[in-house]
Amino acid sequence: MTFKNWPTFEQITCAYRACRLGKRASVHQTRFEAHLGKNLIELHGELLSGKYKPSPVVCFVVTHPRPREIFAAHFRDRIVHHLVVGELTPMWERKFIHSSFACRNGRGTHGALKYLQNAVRKISQGGIRPVYALQLDLASFFVTIHRPTLCHLLTKNLKNERLKRLVEILYLTDSRPNALLKGPKHLFDLIPKEKSWFGQSKDQGIPIGNLISQFGANVYLTGLDHLIQRKLKPNAYLRYMDDLILLDTDPERLRPFEKIIDDWLKAHRRQSLNPAKTRLSRMSEGIDYLGYRCRQGDSPREPVQFFLEPQKKWEWIQTLKDLAALDFQSTEKPHPLSHHLESEKVNQTLSRANSRLGYMKHAESFRLRKDSIDRLLRDTNRGRGLPDAPPLELGDPWVPLKTRRDYLAIRRR
């Protein structure tokens, strides 16, 4: 395939499938798929003719775990995002370091935790030697990224002029003037000015919530990754987006790294570290990382133990309370000839509980899971007033839920 023919209609179709995979239907997606063939052909024609322009984004605020602005792109624009990232990924995977995580195939949160476990095992010689961790975080990372610098990094070696032009459109377009604000105004007031994209200059910031933003963030800090690995050379280093951890057995070696990294960011990326989140800690005392409390122990097999933060425990218990309060016998019958449908609220709450169990299984949480799920089963083990529920003297009452032996899933009977 020559650059003149890029992108082909087959590539557009593959990008659509990647964009659609595992996503719940939205209004824009439903409207796009109502005339799927026609819309894909139109999008393909716009990309070939150079007439493509991104649609206005929808901006809203999420409050958990902290208030953040999310900029949701239109469905047809997300197809273009997958198309562009699919082309750029093979080029940049060769440049990304092994210990860079987030928005990479097979390198998510749990991949970072596994790498941390293996790194501490190697450095501590099986848990014998103490390990120190220098934790660094960039100040207002996404909203202070200098877009022209990022665009230059992405396009300087591109030979495909059409792809290069498309990258410039996606990364240099400022989505703020035409953004559609959605949600109560008081939620936007919760975000500090320095953390809001609306408070930055015209060349600063990329929208949180898009595939191209996550990919671009990895590209933006790849040069810093190579500086740390090739020149500073700590015993181990890993980065998850803008969260950096440098590991060493000597804390004095780690102390000067903060200034070196901060100076490089100011000189080459127009950013700086957040001093409030800079910590040099002994791993045996524990560090907070990716939602877990990580602490070094003396076990050669697992020198790092992962514990749940108190907030995560509270959220888990609250989810089980919501589950226990549901009526498991309520069913829906939208038509006289249809079969009874399970309550959507029950299914959603069960999905949320099982999602939390998937998060908890990577931490030391068996006792919490067992005690809380056993109590849930006792609370729901009452027959719920069913006329065909067997009486207590004839056997165990009807139980609406069951769990696995390892307490890692909750299912309906």
Secondary structure, 3 states (H helix, E strand, C coil): CCHHHCCCHHHHHHHHHHHHCCCCCCHHHHHHHHCHHHHHHHHHHHHHHCCCCCCCCEEEEECCCCCEEEEECCHHHHHHHHHHHHHHHHHHHCCCCCCEECCCCCCCHHHHHHHHHHHHHHHCCCCCCCCEEEEEEECCHHHHCEHHHHHHHHHCCCCCHHHHHHHHHHHHCCCCCCCEECCCHHHHCCCCHHHCHHHCCCCECCCCCCHHHHHHHHHHCHHHHHHHHHHHCCCEEEEECCEEEEEECCHHHHCCHHHHHHHHHHHHCCCCECHHHCEEEEHHHCEEECCEEEEECCCCCCCEEEEECHHHHHHHHHHHHHHHCCCCCCEECCCCCCCCEECHHHHHHHHHHHHHHHHHCCCCCHHHHHHHHHHHHHHHCCHHHCCCCCCHHHCCCCCCEEECCCCCCEEEC
